[in-house]
Amino acid sequence: MSCDSFLDELPDNRTVLDDKDKIQKILSSAYPTSSYNLMAELSTDNILDMGDTNPNSERIYDQTAYWEVSTETDNDDLKDAWEGAYGAIANANQALDGIKKLGNPESLNAQRGEGLVARAYSHFVLVNLFSKHYNPATAATDLGIPYLSAPETKLSPKYERGNVKEVYEKIEKDLLEGLPLIDDSQYEVVKYHFNRAAAHAFAARFYLYYQKWDKAIEHATQVLTANPSTILRNWKAISQLPRKVDVVSKDFIQADNKANLLLIPDGSNIGLYFGPYYLGSRMAHTRGIARFETTEAQGPWGNTGTTTFWFQPFNYSANNLDKSIVPKMPFIFQFTDIVAQIGYRQTVIPTFTTDETLLVRAEAYIHKKDYDKAEADLKAFTKNYLRSGEEVSRAKIQDFYTNLPYTEDDAVTQKKKLHPAFNIEVGEQENFIHCVLQYRRLLTLHEGLRWFDIRRYGIEVPRYKITPTGTIVADRLTKDDLRRTFQVPDDVIKAGLTPNPR
């Protein structure tokens, strides 16, 4: 089984990495070129099936929204996510091997640090897509993913999956070894590489998923400084931009924005799918979901209206079109032939941001029952996010989520029943968790991160579908459903890699 076609190329056909410039050049390719974001987002409760009469979809999107193994290919399919991550890993390994052959000189410490952290990140993406979420009680027996720590020396090598525990341990080793070596001064455009802040943000998310709360807090704090409000996204400024999707989405991914920590260019349709277009309007984030669960739903700040948030979603309604979108990943078309009007769809993914890192720290504080500090972080978030500048309080959080009913099939709310592998106390701790989950759902809408919260907290997902006789639950992802873990690509299964249970 080859994890990527790149690995099938024999070593003597590759560039000899014998100087700093060559190593830096290959490190620019140590980031996945195909993302998980669209497929993960389609798997969440942010999507409604508008019904069989809506023609504006493709089979791969329909299959993914129903947690089926896709029989189709696409720029955003899970096979591309797998190959893109392993291609990035292969490039990181080549760079690290080149540095090693040069004697690991101190002059290449920064490049070595970037290679280690980039390698750790791609493995982190893979294990959270294609393995069960980390659970200390089962991680030693849950199937992992192949962890590649050196360039390939054989054609079409065979790999073992190992287990989730081993993968997390190897990610941690690479991350802790690489992070102190990173030097931002080595980069021409800092935000397109694992700079120090981005690496700490990655470490914070990694340790949150690893359930090591103190370490998540430690690394998040390295990013957020003593006054997080100075580096959060300026939602007020976004609200003052022209109400044009392309203007807003391109502003969102500016490299000089303090809120953006790591930006990864990607050959994805996501800007088209979650844009003002008919494509993607069957499996869509609709105005109904927005009204009851996301951007227009109530929160501990009170009722949500057109003046609640600085940034308002773009709503589109027409025949076979019901979309409520938050433009943040632009639809960019790169022409290869302008005359023939052909080329590639691309975007830029805001992979790590200060706002999301603030919510990572808030969640870690909640797990430690340090509610005063969690409250402070949630206050900072809401004061920046809400037009009123309101500082949501601990008392308001308790009152709102205590009185909010859990969602039912016929009475949808944003409060879902939680079934995590770790303990959550009923009452204040659970209410705080509901709050941070709602905030993250709002903040990362369309980005796919909601999928990992669904997995971590055992949240069940009913797939609502519009039919001629009304709305039905066409399928349901239950808390123990094996489909919560994506299946590894069919070609690597055929080549001998153990598939995920189904």
PyMOL commands that set and color helices and strands:
alter all, ss='L'
color gray80, all
select helices_A, chain A and resi 5-8+11-13+20-27+37-42+59-65+78-101+106-130+164-181+184-186+190-192+196-209+213-224+228-230+235-239+245-252+270-273+287-292+354-367+371-385+394-403+428-443+449-456+482-484+490-494
alter helices_A, ss='H'
color red, helices_A
select strands_A, chain A and resi 48-49+260-266+283-284+314-318+321-325+332-337+342-353+461-467+470-477
alter strands_A, ss='S'
color yellow, strands_A
deselect
rebuild
show_as cartoon
